[in-house]
């Protein structure tokens, strides 16, 4: 998904939030913020991908502040919130594929840009997919089993993902749960998973070997690139994966997310905050700026 004018304000807000979390010294914050803003100005172009630009300025901020996981406290708070919400929400859902996908996508509703009360309210509402390629996903699963790569997103979503991962494994699939290669924004890492005590519930797992929001395959480790090439199906959670992978048109790839910003919603042709289960080979992206 390419850059749109609205992305500027979002990236600016993300820079401010990251700098505030990264260091207490105002002088260090100002230096890190100036460097990140300059990076955005230099790299801004229509064909740029917002999530990958954010990945690069996160690393710049990390280097200047010396804090390589500024979102750690925020991730811990969000993970605790999602653990509680998952315990309250999961009993409403069954073990059929539709229910498991709907439960998993609810975890994607939490984000550091969003109010906790708003998210808690959404957890109690019915889930409807505005883009619903569940039948296509079901068909691809029925043609298996094989290797399914499950690309994790935000740290707290592990508490919702565990049910879908387990359900897919019961259907005979080898599900490999994929984490980030190191801290980046509020995305899930091995350390986050271990802190939650869910490693055994989501294993087997691996990581990309890279610190990027979403996925940039060329930056991933050779071992993960080989796994990616061998995968029969790929399930990608969250907007970061959609931003970085939606142009691929890979027939193995399905996106599971809530469209929490206008550019992503517009690209998918859905209202903001709509839930989506989309087959990459069947979505017609709208990247217009109108």
N, C-alpha and C positions, 0 to 999 in steps of 0.2 A: 504494500500500500504506500503510495507516494505522499510526500509532504503537502499539506493544505494550509492556507493562511491561518486557520484557527489553531494549528499546532504550535504557533509561536507563543501564545499566551500560556499554553499547557507546559511547554518546555521551560518557560521563564519561571512559572510557579514551582516546577519540579527542582530547578536549580536552587531557588530560595529555600525550599524545604530541606533539600539534601545538605546544603551548607549549614543551616541552622542545627541540624542533627549531628553534623560531622565534627564541630569544634566550638568551644566556648569563647575563644578569643575573637573579638570583633575585627581586629586587624587581619587575622588569618582568614576569617570568613570573607572579608572584602576582597582579599587577594584571590581566594578560590572562586568566588562568585564572578569576579571580573574575567578570570581565565576561562571559566565555563561559558560565559556570555560571548566572549571573543571567539571561542570555538564554534558556537552556534552560528555566529555571523559569517565565519569563514566557510563553513560547510553547508550552509543553507542553500538548497537548490531544489527545484520541483521534483527531481527524481530521487532525492534523498529519502531514507526511511526513518520516520521519527524515532522508533525504538532503538535503532542502531546509533543514531546521533546521540540519544540519551545515554546509551551504553558508554560511548566514548567520553562524554563529559563527566559521567560518574567516576571513571577511572582518573580523570584529571583532578577532580575534587578530592578523591581518595589520596592521591599522591601529595597534593599541597597540604592537606590537613593531617596526613599521617594516619587517618582513620579509614581502614579498609572495609568496615562493615557499619557505616553510620546508621543504618536502619535496624540494627540488632534489637534495640529496645522496642521499636515500633513493631517489628516482626513478632517478638515474644508476646506483646499485648494482643496483636491481631490473632495469633495462633491460639492463645487462651480463650479469646472470644469465640473463635470458630469451633474450638473443642466443645464449648458449652452449647453453641447453637446446633452443632451436629448431633449432640446427645438429645436435644429437644426435637430436632427435625426428622432425623432418620426413621423413627418408628412410624411416621406417616407414609413411608414409601415401601413398595414391595420389592421383589427380587427379579421382576421382569426387566428387560433391557430398557424400555422407556422410562420406568421409574428410577433405575440406577443412573441413567444419563441425566435425568431431571434433578436428582439429588446432587449429583456431582457438579452440575452447572450452578446450583445455588451457592456453592462455596466460592465461585468466582465473583459473586456480588459484593464481597468485601474488598475494599481498596482503601489505601491511606488518603485518597482524595474525598472519601465518602463518609457521611455521618453515621455513627453506630446505630442511632435510633431508626434511621431510614432503612438501614440494612436489616435490622431485626424485624421491622415491619414486613419487608419483602419476603423474609424467610417464612412467614405465615401465609403468604398468598399462593394460589395455584401457579404452577409453572407451565407456560405454553411457549413452544418454539416458533418464533416468527419466520425463521428459515428452518424447515423440518425435513432433514434428509435421513431420518431414522430408518426408514424402510431400506434405503440404500446401504446404510451401515449394517443393518441386520442381514442383508443379502451377502455383503462382503464377509461378515463373520461366519455365515453358514457355509461359505465356500472354503473355509479353513479346516482345521486350525493351523496356525503358523505363529510367526513372531510378530507381536504387536508392540510398538514403541509408544509409550504413554508419556508425553512431554508435560511435566508438572509446571505450574505457574507460581502463584503467590504462596508463601510459606504455610499459612493457615489452611489452605485448601486440602492439605494432606488428610485432614479429618473427614472430608467429604469424598475425596478420591478413593479412599481405602475400600469403600463399598463397591464402586464400579470396577476397580482393579480385581477384587475378589470374585465378582460376578463374571467377569470375562475369563478369569482362570478356571472357574467352574465349568465354563463352556468349552474348555479344552485348549484355550489359547495360552501361549507363552507370553506373558505380559511383563515387559521390562519397564520399570518406572524410572524416568530420567530426570535427574536434578541438574542444577547449574554447577559448573566447575568451581565456583567460588562465589563469595557474596556480590550481589549486584541488585540494587534497589531492594525491594522486599520479596525477592524470589527465593524459592526453597533450595537450601543446600543440605549436604549431609549432616552438618552440625545442627541445623534446625530440626531435621528429622530425628536425629539421635536424642536431642533435648526433649522431644515430645514422647519418646518411647514407642514410636510407631514403625521403627525400622523393620521389625519382624513381620508386621502386618502388610507392608508394601513391598518387601523384597520378593523376587530379585530386583535389584536396582543398579543403576550406573549413573555417571554424570557426563555432561557434554565435553568436559575439559576446557570450557570457555566461560568467561564472565560477560555474558551479553543478555540484555532484555530480549526475549524471543530467541530465535535461533539463526545464527549465521554459520552455515555448515562449514565454510572454508576456514573458520576460526576454531572449529572444534578439533579435538584430538583425533589422530588417525584411527585409534581404536573405535571411537564413537562413529566416525565417518563410515567405517566398515559395517558397523551394526545398522546404521541408517540405510545404507545401500541394500542390506540383506532383508530388511523388514518387509513383511507382507502387508501390514497396516500401520498407520501412524495416527494417533489421536493427540491433538495439540490443544491444551487448555489455555484460554486467556487471550487478551487483545494483543499482547506483545508477539505471540506466535502468529497471530493473524497478520499483523503489520509486516512481519519479516518473511512470511511464507505464502501469503495469499496469491502472489504473482506466479507461483511455481506451477499451478495446475496439475499437481501430482495426483494421479488417480488413487493412490494409496492413502491420501491424507484427508482427515476429517477435523474440523474445528469445533470446539465446544466452549462457548463463552457468553458473557453478557456484554452487549455493546454499550459501554459506559460513557463514551464520548461521541460527539456529533460526527467527526470525520469517519470513525469506524462504522457508526450506524448508517451514515450516508453511503459509504462504500458497499455495505451489505444490502442497502435498500430497505432498512427497517427503522422503527422509532428508536430513539435513545432509550436505554435500559431494557431493550428487548433481549430475549434469550435466543441463542442460535446453535443449531447442530447442522453444520454445513459441510457438504462434500466439496473439496477443492476443485474437482473436475466439473462441477455443476453450478458454480456461482459466477454471475456476471458482475464484475466489480464496477461501481460507479465512483470514479475518482475525480469527478468534475468539481470545480470550485464554486459553482453557481448555487 
